[in-house]
């Protein structure tokens, strides 16, 4: 499963890392965002992490 020669699972990993880093920085108030944004990106993180893990499980 590749997009432009790059694995979908690798792309999902980068998305998860970005969301996780955003959650960490906004939770520690290094980045000032409203709580609603923090909450929605947390939900997106859970969704993308689930899909990332599922694709990794299926690919193996």
Secondary structure, 3 states (H helix, E strand, C coil): CEECCEEHHHHHHHHHHHHHHHHHHHHCCCCCCCHHHHHHHHHHHHHHHHHHHHHHHHHC
